[in-house]
Amino acid sequence: VGTGMSRSFNEIIQILNQNLKTNFSPEYFDNPYQGRYQEFTQADIGNLERLLKIKPHYSLEAGIADYIKVLNERVSSLERDVLGEG
C-alpha cells in the first residue's frame, strides 16, 4: 500500500546495507525509458485513511528488516532440508 511518504532509491540502498551489513553503492546510468518510466512514486493513502480509518504503522525500515528476516529463515529451512537436518 505505502505510507504516503516518498522514499528514494538511495534510502532503500542505505536500509538494505544496514540490514545486510553490506556497503553497496548505487550504480547510476542513463534512463533508457525516458518519457515512459515513472521516476517519482508516492502512494496516495488519503482514501485509506479517510474511508477505512487506517494509518500506516509499518515503516520502510521495519518492512525491509522483517522481509530479510523471513528470507533468511526460509533459506535456513531449505538448507536443513537439503542437508537432511530437518
N, C-alpha and C positions, 0 to 999 in steps of 0.2 A: 504494500500500500504506500508506504512512505511516511515521512514525518512532517512534510510541509516545509522542510528546510533543504536548500540545495547544498550539495557537497561536491568537492572537486575530485578528480581522479587522483591528484597528488595526495589529498587527505586519505583516500582509500588505500593508496600505497603505503602511507605512513602507518595506518592502522594495521594493515597486513604485516608490515615489517615488525611492529611491536609484538603482535601475537605469534608470529612465526619465528621471532628472534633472528630476523634476517636484516639485510641492509641493501635491498634492491633500490635502484633509481629508475625513474621512468625514462623510456626511450621516446623521444619526440620525432615525429615525421609529418610531412605534409599530408593533409587530408585528401585522399583520392576521391572522396564522395562529396566534394564541395557543392553546396546547394541542396543536397539530398540527406545529409546527416544532421541529426538534431544535436547540436553541441551543448545545449543547456536543457536540463530536465529538472523539474521540481514538482512534486506531487501537490495537487490542489486538494487538500483534505477538508475543505470548508463544509461540503455536504456530509461527510463522515462525522464531523464534529457537531454540526447543526442538527442533522436528522437522527443520527444514531447515538448522539451524546458520547462518542468515543474520542478519546485523545490518545495520541501515541505515547506509549510508556517504555518503548524499547529504542535505545539509541543505535546508531550505526555501529558504534564501537562495541556495544554489548552483542549485537546481532552477529557481527563478524567473529567475535570471540567464541560465542556459543556454537556457531556453524563449524568453526575449526575444531572445536572440542568434539562435536558429533562425527566429523570426518575422521579424526584421529581414533575415536572409539571403533568406528567401522573398519578402519584399516587394521587395528589391533585384533579385532574379531576375525577378520579374514585371514590374517597371519596365523592365528591359533588354529583355525580350521584347516589351512593348507599344511601346517606343520603337525597336525594331529594332536594338538594340545588342548582342544576344546572339549 
